[in-house]
């Protein structure tokens, strides 16, 4: 079952790579983060969902929210 899941994932990635738009750049310059911003990312891990959050403070630097 895992092999089939991996194979489907590889097939999906290859399909997406084959269909990248030719008129858009693949890489872009990153801008400096602004102050007071929130960024959230979500992905699927082997044990379930993974969520990361980052908050910027003064000067666009990340804050320790613990």
Phi, psi and omega in degrees: 000314180298320179301317180295321178296317179296316181298319177296321179295315179298316178300317179297314180298315180297321177297317179295320178296322179293337184251021176295139179292135182282341185265006180237144180290148178278333180240144177228150178290134178277136177272157177293134179298144177273162178287146175072032180253153177238130176237135180230135174232144179228140178210170179260126176254175183291341178250008179134197184288146176236129180234131175241143176226142177225137179238134177261142178257213181299139176072010178080009180277148180288149181252150172272114185260012180286000000 
